[in-house]
Amino acid sequence: MRIETVKCPSCDFVGYFEELHSHMAEDHRDLVSVTADGNHWAYEVCCPTCGESYRQPIRLNFNEAEFSQVYHEEIIAVATNVLIGHYIGEHVLDAAEVDTGNDGGPNGVGQRL
């Protein structure tokens, strides 16, 4: 089975992987949290479909001002990618390919949270 578009797990938006990624990173930022314990940072994502969550330490030691200015958007992008990979792999396809719309092939399919 090969699909061309994917429905957002949080609303009615439908798009190619990259479009879905942009949409979720902008409109559903609440699915990603970035936290600090002192100077140690982590991101956590929670699947809106099944409630499974994944927490990943960020291996950078920066103070809060440096972190928020330099890395916050990149970490949101990575965490959103992990979440979409889980959603597609576990809830949309199980084992099929995703058409990214740019001949890039499967992108993140089957990543487990």
BELCOR-V562636 format. One record per backbone hydrogen bond with DSSP energy under -0.5 kcal/mol. CO is the residue of the C=O (numbers start at 0). NH is the residue of the N-H. Records with the same first field share a line. If there is no record, write none. Layout:
CO = NH ; NH
This chain:
0 = 96
2 = 98
5 = 14
12 = 7
14 = 5
15 = 19
16 = 20
17 = 21
18 = 22
19 = 23
20 = 24
21 = 25
22 = 26
23 = 27
27 = 30
28 = 31
30 = 45
32 = 43
34 = 41
36 = 39
38 = 61
39 = 36
40 = 57
41 = 34
42 = 55
43 = 32
44 = 53
46 = 50
51 = 46
53 = 44
55 = 42
56 = 58
57 = 40 ; 59
59 = 40 ; 61
62 = 66
63 = 67
64 = 68
65 = 69
66 = 70 ; 71
70 = 74
71 = 75
72 = 76
73 = 77
74 = 78
75 = 79
76 = 80
77 = 81
78 = 82
79 = 83
80 = 84
81 = 85
82 = 86
83 = 87
84 = 88 ; 109
85 = 89
86 = 90 ; 91
87 = 91 ; 92 ; 93
88 = 93
92 = 94
96 = 2
97 = 99
98 = 16
99 = 17
107 = 110
